[in-house]
């Protein structure tokens, strides 16, 4: 599959998971690997930062076993964007699967 399709898919995965619970980088890398995406931190973290700059995610830090871990949660704007994307994905899926 063409790699230039992946960034949009990955962003939707991130927003989906962040809408369910707070997520962090390593967890996302492992979760996405289960879907066939091999992401390095150098690919994932700029994507997370961009989603945060676009106000789709909000981050906060917590101490986890003596280390500071940065968590990401979806924002109201991110939730609206995810819901809009789901509608468009359903339309696209129906069209290409006919």
Helices and strands as residue ranges (DSSP letters): G 3-5, H 6-20, E 23-24, H 25-33, H 41-53, E 57-64, E 67-74, H 76-96
